[in-house]
Amino acid sequence: MTNVATSTSAHIDDIAVVDAGAIAERATSYWDSRPMQGRRLFQPTSSDEVAAVLAWCHANNQTVVTHGGLTGCASGADASADDVILSTEKMNRIVEIDAVGATAVVEAGATLQAVQETVAEHGFRFPLDLGARGSCTIGGNIATNAGGMNVIRYGMMRQLVLGLEAVLVDGTVVSSLNRMLKNNAGYDLKQLFIGTEGTLGVVTKAVLRLFPQPTSRQDALVALTDFEAVTELLQRLQKELGGQLSAFEIMWGDYFAAVTGDGGHRAPLAREYPYYVAIQSEGSEPATDTARFESVLMAALEDSVIVDAVIPKSDTEVQAIWAVREQFDAVLEPQPVYLYDVSLPIRDMDDYVQQVKANVAERWSNGQVYAIGHVADGNLHFFVAPNQRGDFHADSDRCVYEPLAPLTGSVSAEHGIGLEKVAWLSASRTAAEIELMRRLKRSFDPKNLLNPGRVVSID
């Protein structure tokens, strides 16, 4: 059932506020240490208080920018000195865990890691997983339709949300906390707020799908000599592991060499191979699952699909493998380094990566491109390093996005459009699609007050 409330008992003067001076002591984001901007920052503790803030902003024609964990990569949380900021950081309760229905009701400011750990205590798993799990929030995950490493098995955030509560720009609270997998009673209103980056409303609470905790887990890091072998290994694992493959993370060789160089991670395998893949499989039969996993890898080794492999035998070794994929500080210096998040058909991935590298090399003689990705869901991440001082973001964008358009790829696989990619949205969406997005924005927010300029511009 969807409930709509147009009034609130909360008052704007009762809500915690951070003034402009204190705001400037905060970093702009996880990735950006510049001082944050904003007229004032509200810290509501409930949906009613969020409604009060938005109603006040609406009445005063005040633009408002929403903040979650500030781990986004598309400048979606950037605020100007004239903006009010609404942070969900104090709305972090895990309200309910339903062991029978396998659901959890959580507030938008709860961190992903807190949700993962809390449901694990009840024997469940929330399978969304990102490297920023300790800082990113459920509300931000919903707003950007986060994906991460387990998409091939569990889907993106859109598939993991059953219901939610959101507040519209005028303070109207729309509560649709559905707990059922099947509910075709009219429009699925939650989809208006998933992946729309807070431009149509502010998510305050969500009902999440939970899954049983797996009782077995197998991990491996393998090396391969060509991209055809990567895709063949993926097909083998998907077929022979009976749906238990949960992560298949590719690292191009130059990325692997960079993060395992001097002062970096210890290299679990030799560093000269062109491709590496970190693999995770999960099941419910520890003895047989492990035997099958190792058998599949052994066959791939014997058939020269893979040329080297390591299977960790302890939690420490498992963490060491995944640290190579998740902790990439070594490729973030020297600045500037530009981060990208794209998707495209798997068959085109390797040629596309080579084209991006060629574009960067042509633009900057010492430029470097580091590529990693999820492969099975078509998602690649790039770090483009010009190795020169200056602002080269526009040039870097052209290197990455121009060869993507002919492949019908997307300029955002999971991080969103934010402010950074608005000019490139037309590379992935038709004019009719973009105009429909504008019509939705105008309908929900005719004054253009809520996260203005994100995704599409209606000015």
C-alpha positions in Angstrom: 0.0 0.0 0.0 1.2 3.5 -0.8 0.5 6.2 1.7 0.9 9.9 0.9 1.2 12.5 3.6 1.2 16.2 2.8 1.9 17.6 6.3 4.5 17.1 8.9 4.7 17.6 12.7 8.4 18.5 12.5 9.5 22.1 12.5 12.5 23.5 10.6 13.8 25.2 13.7 14.1 21.9 15.6 16.4 20.2 13.0 20.2 20.0 13.6 22.0 22.5 11.4 25.7 23.0 10.5 26.5 26.5 9.4 28.7 27.6 6.5 31.8 27.9 8.5 31.6 24.4 9.8 30.6 23.0 6.4 33.8 24.3 5.0 35.7 22.1 7.4 34.3 19.0 5.7 35.8 17.5 2.5 33.7 17.8 -0.7 33.7 14.0 -1.1 35.6 10.8 -0.4 37.6 11.5 -3.6 38.0 15.2 -3.2 39.6 17.0 -0.3 38.5 20.5 -1.3 36.5 22.3 1.4 32.8 21.7 1.0 30.5 24.6 0.1 26.9 25.3 1.2 24.8 28.0 3.0 23.8 25.5 5.7 23.6 21.8 6.2 20.5 20.2 7.7 20.8 16.8 9.6 17.3 15.5 9.9 16.6 12.3 11.9 13.3 11.2 10.4 11.2 11.4 7.3 9.1 14.1 8.9 12.2 16.2 9.4 13.3 15.7 5.8 9.8 16.8 4.8 10.1 19.9 6.9 13.4 20.8 5.3 12.1 20.3 1.8 8.9 22.2 2.5 10.9 25.1 3.8 13.2 25.1 0.8 10.2 24.9 -1.6 8.4 27.8 0.1 11.6 29.9 -0.1 12.7 28.9 -3.6 15.9 27.5 -2.1 18.0 25.0 -4.0 18.9 21.9 -2.0 21.6 19.2 -2.6 21.3 15.8 -0.9 24.3 14.1 0.8 24.7 10.4 1.7 28.2 8.9 2.2 29.9 11.2 -0.3 31.5 8.3 -2.1 30.0 9.1 -5.5 32.2 9.5 -8.6 30.2 11.9 -10.7 30.1 15.1 -8.6 26.5 14.5 -7.8 26.9 15.8 -4.2 28.8 19.0 -5.1 27.1 22.1 -3.6 27.6 25.7 -4.3 27.8 28.5 -1.7 24.1 29.3 -2.4 22.8 25.7 -1.9 21.3 24.2 1.2 22.6 20.7 2.0 20.4 17.9 3.3 22.4 15.1 4.8 20.9 11.8 5.8 23.9 10.9 8.1 21.8 10.8 11.3 19.1 8.6 9.7 21.1 5.4 10.1 18.8 3.0 11.9 18.2 -0.6 10.9 14.5 -0.5 11.7 13.4 -4.2 11.3 14.7 -7.5 10.1 12.0 -10.0 9.1 13.5 -13.5 9.2 10.4 -15.1 7.7 10.0 -12.8 4.8 13.8 -12.3 4.4 13.6 -8.5 4.4 15.2 -5.6 6.2 13.8 -2.1 6.7 16.6 0.4 6.9 16.9 4.2 7.0 18.7 5.9 4.1 21.7 7.0 6.1 22.7 3.4 7.2 26.0 2.5 5.7 26.2 -0.6 3.4 28.6 -2.3 5.8 26.4 -1.7 8.8 23.5 -3.4 7.0 25.7 -6.3 5.8 27.0 -6.9 9.3 23.7 -6.6 11.0 21.8 -9.0 8.8 24.7 -11.4 8.9 24.1 -11.7 12.7 20.6 -13.0 11.8 21.9 -15.5 9.3 21.2 -13.4 6.2 23.2 -11.7 3.5 22.6 -8.4 1.7 24.6 -9.0 -1.5 25.3 -5.5 -2.8 29.0 -5.0 -2.3 31.3 -2.1 -3.1 34.8 -1.1 -2.1 33.3 1.9 -0.4 31.0 -0.2 1.8 32.2 1.4 5.0 31.1 4.9 3.9 28.5 4.6 1.2 24.9 4.7 2.4 21.8 2.8 1.4 20.1 6.0 0.3 23.0 6.8 -2.0 23.1 3.2 -3.3 19.4 3.5 -4.2 19.8 7.0 -5.7 22.5 5.8 -8.0 21.2 2.2 -8.6 24.6 0.9 -7.3 26.0 -2.3 -8.7 29.3 -3.5 -7.5 30.8 -7.0 -7.7 27.9 -9.4 -7.2 25.6 -8.1 -10.0 26.0 -11.2 -12.1 24.3 -13.3 -9.4 22.0 -10.9 -7.5 21.4 -7.9 -9.8 21.8 -4.2 -9.1 20.2 -2.2 -6.4 17.0 -2.0 -8.4 16.6 -5.7 -8.0 17.3 -5.6 -4.2 14.7 -3.0 -3.2 11.2 -4.1 -2.6 9.7 -0.9 -1.3 10.8 2.6 -0.1 9.7 5.8 1.4 10.6 9.1 -0.2 9.9 12.8 0.2 9.0 15.0 -2.7 10.4 18.5 -3.3 7.4 20.2 -1.7 7.6 18.0 1.5 5.1 15.4 0.5 6.0 12.0 2.0 5.3 9.0 -0.2 5.5 5.8 1.8 5.4 2.6 -0.2 7.2 0.1 2.1 6.1 -2.9 0.1 7.6 -6.2 1.5 6.4 -8.6 -1.3 8.2 -9.8 -4.4 5.0 -9.7 -6.3 2.9 -6.5 -6.3 1.4 -5.3 -9.5 -1.1 -2.9 -8.0 -0.6 0.0 -10.3 2.6 1.8 -11.1 5.8 0.6 -9.3 6.5 4.0 -7.8 9.8 3.1 -6.2 11.4 3.0 -9.6 10.9 6.8 -9.9 13.5 7.2 -7.1 16.0 4.3 -7.9 18.8 5.5 -10.1 17.4 9.1 -10.5 20.1 10.6 -8.2 17.8 12.4 -5.9 16.4 14.6 -8.6 12.8 13.5 -8.2 12.7 13.0 -4.4 14.8 12.1 -1.4 14.7 8.4 -0.3 14.4 8.2 3.5 13.7 4.5 4.1 13.8 1.2 2.2 12.7 -2.4 2.3 15.7 -4.6 1.2 15.7 -8.2 0.0 17.9 -10.5 2.0 19.3 -13.9 1.1 20.6 -16.8 3.1 24.2 -16.6 4.1 26.3 -19.0 2.0 28.0 -21.8 3.9 30.8 -22.2 1.4 33.0 -19.8 -0.5 35.7 -20.3 -3.0 38.1 -17.6 -4.3 40.9 -17.6 -6.9 43.1 -15.3 -8.8 44.0 -16.4 -12.3 46.2 -15.1 -15.1 45.3 -15.2 -18.8 47.1 -14.3 -22.0 44.2 -12.9 -24.2 40.7 -11.6 -23.8 39.2 -14.5 -25.7 40.4 -16.7 -22.8 38.8 -14.3 -20.3 35.4 -14.7 -22.0 35.8 -18.5 -22.4 36.6 -18.8 -18.7 33.5 -16.8 -17.8 31.3 -19.0 -19.9 32.8 -22.2 -18.3 32.3 -20.9 -14.8 28.7 -19.8 -15.4 27.9 -23.2 -16.9 29.8 -25.5 -14.7 29.3 -23.9 -11.3 25.5 -24.2 -11.5 24.7 -20.5 -10.8 27.1 -20.2 -7.9 29.5 -17.7 -9.5 29.1 -14.4 -7.7 32.1 -12.3 -8.8 34.3 -12.3 -11.9 36.6 -9.2 -11.7 39.0 -8.5 -14.5 42.2 -6.4 -14.2 44.3 -5.5 -17.2 48.0 -6.2 -16.7 49.2 -2.6 -16.4 46.7 -2.0 -13.5 47.9 -5.2 -11.7 51.5 -4.2 -12.2 50.9 -0.7 -10.9 49.1 -1.7 -7.7 51.6 -4.5 -6.9 54.7 -2.3 -7.5 57.0 -0.8 -4.9 55.1 0.1 -1.8 51.9 -1.6 -3.1 50.3 -4.9 -2.5 52.2 -8.1 -2.6 51.7 -9.7 -6.0 49.9 -13.1 -5.5 51.0 -14.1 -9.1 53.8 -13.0 -11.4 53.3 -9.5 -12.7 53.9 -9.9 -16.4 50.6 -11.3 -17.6 48.2 -9.2 -19.7 45.0 -10.1 -17.9 44.1 -11.2 -14.4 40.7 -12.3 -13.0 39.6 -12.5 -9.4 36.8 -15.1 -8.9 34.4 -15.8 -6.2 31.9 -18.6 -6.0 29.4 -19.3 -3.1 27.2 -22.2 -2.3 25.7 -24.4 0.5 27.8 -27.6 0.3 31.4 -26.8 1.4 33.0 -30.1 0.5 31.5 -30.6 -2.9 31.5 -26.9 -3.8 35.2 -26.6 -3.2 36.0 -29.8 -5.2 33.9 -28.7 -8.1 35.4 -25.2 -8.1 39.0 -26.5 -8.1 38.1 -29.1 -10.8 36.8 -26.4 -13.1 39.9 -24.3 -12.7 42.2 -27.3 -13.1 40.5 -28.2 -16.4 40.9 -24.6 -17.6 44.6 -24.7 -16.7 45.0 -28.0 -18.5 43.3 -26.5 -21.6 45.5 -23.4 -21.4 42.5 -21.2 -20.9 44.3 -19.9 -17.9 48.1 -19.9 -17.5 48.6 -19.4 -13.8 46.4 -19.5 -10.7 46.4 -19.1 -7.0 43.7 -20.5 -4.7 43.9 -18.9 -1.2 43.9 -21.2 1.8 43.2 -18.7 4.6 41.1 -15.5 5.2 44.3 -13.5 5.1 45.1 -14.8 1.6 41.6 -14.2 0.4 41.8 -10.6 1.6 45.1 -10.1 -0.1 43.7 -11.2 -3.4 40.7 -8.8 -3.2 42.8 -6.0 -1.9 44.6 -5.9 -5.3 41.2 -5.3 -7.0 39.6 -3.0 -4.4 42.5 -0.9 -3.1 43.9 1.1 -5.9 45.6 4.1 -4.3 48.8 3.5 -6.3 47.0 4.5 -9.5 45.5 7.7 -8.1 48.9 9.6 -8.1 50.2 11.8 -9.5 47.1 14.0 -9.8 45.1 14.6 -11.9 43.7 11.2 -12.4 40.2 10.9 -13.9 37.9 8.0 -13.0 35.4 6.5 -15.4 32.5 4.0 -15.2 31.2 2.7 -18.5 29.4 -0.3 -19.9 29.3 -1.9 -23.3 28.8 -5.3 -24.9 31.4 -7.8 -23.6 32.5 -8.8 -27.1 33.7 -5.2 -27.7 35.5 -4.6 -24.4 39.1 -5.4 -25.3 39.1 -3.5 -28.5 37.5 -0.5 -26.7 40.1 -0.6 -24.0 42.9 -0.6 -26.6 41.2 2.4 -28.4 41.0 4.4 -25.2 44.7 3.6 -24.5 45.6 4.7 -28.0 43.6 8.0 -27.6 45.3 8.8 -24.3 48.8 8.0 -25.7 48.1 10.3 -28.7 47.0 13.1 -26.4 49.7 12.7 -23.7 53.0 11.1 -24.5 53.4 9.8 -20.9 49.7 9.3 -20.3 48.5 6.0 -18.8 45.2 4.1 -18.6 44.4 1.6 -16.0 41.4 -0.6 -16.6 39.4 -3.0 -14.4 35.9 -4.2 -14.5 33.1 -6.6 -13.7 33.0 -8.1 -17.3 30.0 -10.3 -16.9 27.7 -7.3 -16.5 29.5 -5.3 -19.2 31.0 -2.8 -16.7 34.5 -1.3 -17.0 36.2 1.2 -14.8 39.1 3.4 -16.0 41.7 5.5 -14.3 43.2 8.0 -16.9 46.4 9.6 -15.8 47.8 12.3 -18.2 51.0 12.5 -16.0 51.0 16.3 -16.5 49.8 19.1 -14.2 46.7 20.9 -15.3 43.0 20.5 -15.9 42.6 18.0 -18.7 39.2 16.6 -17.8 37.4 17.6 -21.0 40.2 16.0 -23.1 40.2 12.9 -21.0 36.4 12.6 -21.4 36.7 12.7 -25.2 39.4 9.9 -25.1 37.0 7.7 -23.2 33.5 8.6 -24.4 33.9 9.2 -28.1 34.8 5.6 -29.0 32.0 4.4 -26.7 29.1 5.9 -28.6 29.3 3.7 -31.8 29.2 0.6 -29.6 25.9 1.7 -28.1 27.6 1.7 -24.7 26.7 3.7 -21.6 28.7 6.6 -20.1 27.6 5.4 -16.7 27.3 1.8 -15.7 26.6 2.3 -12.0 27.9 5.6 -10.7 25.3 7.9 -12.3 25.5 11.0 -14.3 25.8 13.7 -11.6 27.1 17.0 -12.8 30.2 15.5 -14.6 28.5 13.6 -17.3 25.4 15.7 -18.2 27.1 16.9 -21.4 27.7 13.3 -22.5 24.3 11.9 -21.7 23.3 12.2 -25.4 26.1 9.7 -26.2 24.1 7.0 -24.5 20.5 8.2 -24.7 18.3 9.4 -27.6 16.9 12.9 -27.8 13.4 11.4 -27.1 14.6 9.7 -24.0 16.3 12.8 -22.6 13.2 14.9 -23.3 11.1 12.4 -21.4 13.6 12.7 -18.5 13.1 16.4 -18.6 9.3 16.1 -18.6 9.5 13.9 -15.4 11.8 16.4 -13.7 9.5 19.3 -14.6 6.5 17.4 -13.3 8.1 16.5 -10.0 10.2 19.7 -9.5 9.0 22.5 -11.6 11.0 25.1 -9.7 14.2 23.0 -10.3 15.2 23.1 -6.6 16.1 19.5 -5.8 19.7 18.5 -6.9 19.5 20.9 -9.8 21.6 20.3 -12.8 22.1 16.6 -12.1 21.3 14.0 -14.8 19.4 16.4 -17.1 19.2 20.2 -17.2 15.7 21.8 -17.4 16.9 25.5 -17.3 
